[in-house]
Structures are given as structure tokens and as C-alpha cells.
């Protein structure tokens, strides 16, 4: 019979840039939505649901105002030219790329994230009458940059202009707006 001393491990003096353990170390990693998209693991029903979601996001809602009118109502007249350019650039890419299963899934996911971010982070700030610079910082720092980093880390190229274009695209389609 062995004593407890047979099982003691002395790790004094060890240095490591990673884990040190006396037994097994388990790391659980959940893949990002973007990595699942790359894996292409969609059944027909899921693809149909994604396609319908994307169609809904690409359809105009009841608010018939133009992008420019929405920008004006939100006191963002100085951003109208940029908004129009980014929205049109994204719309061209969206309509061109929606034939691929990967693009459908990516755009449906990201456009839904824009709507959710707008509803949960931007709209409350607009209701609090936050300054334009504060709202722009929240959008850029808390959504645009992290979104670009996350998608690019998954091996799919996207840039800040494209993500901002999604915001203005949804605004043009009347899913989000600057006014409350």
C-alpha cells in the first residue's frame, strides 16, 4: 500500500505561460456563429428559416420615410452623404452575395445583431437624449469594431464600412431609426 506522499507533486519554482496542473486540464470552446457558418452545417429547414429572416430584413416596413428623412429627424444631417454611400455600397454587396448559403447565414445573423444592438443599446441612449458623439462612440466602439474583429477572426473578411452600411441599410428599410 502506498502512502499519501507518493501522490504529492511539488511544483515550486515552475514558471509557465500556460496552465500547470497535477492532472488533466480540460478546455471547452464553443465555436462562434461565424465558424459554424464556415462549417456549413445547415439542414434545409434551417436554411429556409434563415432565408425567410433575411427576406424580412431586406423588406421595407410601414415607415415610408427615406434614409435622408430619418437622418434629418435624428439631427444627423451632416452624416447624410456618408450614410447614403455606405448603405448603397452594402446593399449592392448584399444583393450580389445572397445566392450563397454562407452569405445568407452571415447577413441574416449580422443584420439581426444590428437590430438587437439598436433596440437594446442605441435606442435607450437616444431616449436619454445622449449627445450625437456619445451615440456614435457606442455604435462604433461597442458594435462596429467588435463585429469586424469577430467576423475577421473567423476567416470571413468584413470591414467597418460594411458593418456601418448594414446600420444604414436597415434604416433605409425602416427597421431602425434615429427618432424615438
ROSENU-710937 format. One record per residue (C-alpha): residue number from 1; residue in one letter; x negated, y negated, z. Coordinates in steps of 0.2 Angstrom, whole numbers, plus 5000, padded with zeros to 4 digits. Layout:
<recs>
   i aa   px   py   pz
 NUM  a    X    Y    Z
...
</recs>
This chain:
<recs>
   i aa   px   py   pz
   1  x 5000 5000 5000
   2  x 4993 4983 4995
   3  x 4993 4968 5006
   4  x 5001 4951 5003
   5  x 4983 4945 5000
   6  x 4982 4955 4984
   7  x 4995 4944 4976
   8  x 4989 4927 4982
   9  x 4982 4916 4967
  10  x 4970 4902 4970
  11  x 4972 4888 4958
  12  x 4962 4875 4967
  13  x 4950 4865 4955
  14  x 4960 4869 4940
  15  x 4964 4855 4928
  16  x 4977 4856 4914
  17  x 4985 4845 4901
  18  x 5000 4858 4901
  19  x 5008 4870 4913
  20  x 4999 4881 4926
  21  x 5008 4895 4934
  22  x 5006 4911 4943
  23  x 5019 4920 4932
  24  x 5029 4916 4917
  25  x 5034 4899 4911
  26  x 5050 4898 4900
  27  x 5053 4883 4889
  28  x 5071 4881 4882
  29  x 5073 4869 4867
  30  x 5089 4865 4859
  31  x 5087 4860 4841
  32  x 5093 4843 4836
  33  x 5108 4841 4824
  34  x 5096 4836 4811
  35  x 5086 4853 4812
  36  x 5102 4863 4812
  37  x 5106 4853 4796
  38  x 5090 4858 4788
  39  x 5093 4876 4793
  40  x 5109 4876 4783
  41  x 5119 4887 4794
  42  x 5136 4881 4789
  43  x 5151 4893 4786
  44  x 5164 4887 4773
  45  x 5177 4882 4787
  46  x 5164 4870 4795
  47  x 5158 4863 4778
  48  x 5177 4860 4774
  49  x 5179 4851 4791
  50  x 5163 4840 4788
  51  x 5168 4836 4770
  52  x 5185 4830 4777
  53  x 5177 4820 4790
  54  x 5166 4812 4778
  55  x 5180 4808 4766
  56  x 5189 4800 4781
  57  x 5174 4789 4785
  58  x 5172 4784 4766
  59  x 5191 4779 4765
  60  x 5197 4762 4769
  61  x 5208 4759 4784
  62  x 5223 4747 4786
  63  x 5212 4732 4789
  64  x 5211 4724 4771
  65  x 5198 4711 4775
  66  x 5182 4711 4766
  67  x 5165 4713 4774
  68  x 5162 4694 4772
  69  x 5178 4690 4781
  70  x 5173 4702 4795
  71  x 5156 4694 4796
  72  x 5164 4677 4797
  73  x 5177 4682 4810
  74  x 5162 4688 4821
  75  x 5152 4672 4819
  76  x 5139 4681 4809
  77  x 5139 4670 4793
  78  x 5120 4669 4792
  79  x 5119 4688 4791
  80  x 5132 4690 4776
  81  x 5119 4692 4762
  82  x 5109 4705 4771
  83  x 5125 4714 4777
  84  x 5131 4715 4759
  85  x 5114 4720 4752
  86  x 5112 4734 4765
  87  x 5130 4740 4763
  88  x 5129 4741 4744
  89  x 5112 4750 4745
  90  x 5119 4763 4757
  91  x 5135 4765 4748
  92  x 5125 4769 4732
  93  x 5115 4782 4741
  94  x 5130 4789 4749
  95  x 5140 4792 4733
  96  x 5125 4799 4724
  97  x 5120 4811 4738
  98  x 5137 4818 4744
  99  x 5136 4833 4732
 100  x 5123 4842 4743
 101  x 5129 4851 4759
 102  x 5114 4844 4769
 103  x 5118 4826 4764
 104  x 5137 4829 4768
 105  x 5132 4835 4785
 106  x 5119 4822 4789
 107  x 5130 4807 4783
 108  x 5146 4813 4792
 109  x 5135 4815 4808
 110  x 5127 4799 4807
 111  x 5142 4789 4802
 112  x 5152 4796 4816
 113  x 5137 4792 4828
 114  x 5138 4774 4822
 115  x 5157 4773 4825
 116  x 5155 4780 4843
 117  x 5140 4769 4847
 118  x 5150 4754 4841
 119  x 5165 4759 4851
 120  x 5155 4763 4867
 121  x 5141 4751 4867
 122  x 5144 4736 4855
 123  x 5162 4733 4857
 124  x 5160 4731 4876
 125  x 5147 4718 4874
 126  x 5157 4709 4861
 127  x 5171 4709 4874
 128  x 5159 4702 4887
 129  x 5155 4688 4874
 130  x 5137 4693 4874
 131  x 5126 4682 4863
 132  x 5123 4687 4845
 133  x 5104 4691 4849
 134  x 5109 4702 4863
 135  x 5121 4712 4852
 136  x 5108 4713 4838
 137  x 5095 4719 4850
 138  x 5106 4733 4857
 139  x 5111 4738 4839
 140  x 5093 4739 4834
 141  x 5084 4745 4849
 142  x 5097 4757 4856
 143  x 5103 4764 4839
 144  x 5094 4760 4823
 145  x 5076 4764 4829
 146  x 5081 4779 4839
 147  x 5091 4786 4825
 148  x 5077 4783 4812
 149  x 5064 4791 4824
 150  x 5075 4807 4827
 151  x 5080 4810 4809
 152  x 5062 4807 4803
 153  x 5056 4819 4816
 154  x 5067 4832 4809
 155  x 5059 4831 4792
 156  x 5073 4820 4784
 157  x 5067 4803 4778
 158  x 5078 4789 4783
 159  x 5073 4770 4786
 160  x 5080 4756 4796
 161  x 5088 4748 4781
 162  x 5098 4764 4778
 163  x 5104 4765 4796
 164  x 5109 4747 4796
 165  x 5118 4749 4779
 166  x 5128 4763 4787
 167  x 5134 4750 4800
 168  x 5139 4738 4786
 169  x 5147 4751 4776
 170  x 5158 4756 4790
 171  x 5163 4738 4792
 172  x 5167 4736 4774
 173  x 5178 4752 4775
 174  x 5186 4744 4790
 175  x 5181 4757 4803
 176  x 5172 4744 4814
 177  x 5172 4725 4815
 178  x 5164 4711 4825
 179  x 5180 4704 4832
 180  x 5190 4712 4846
</recs>
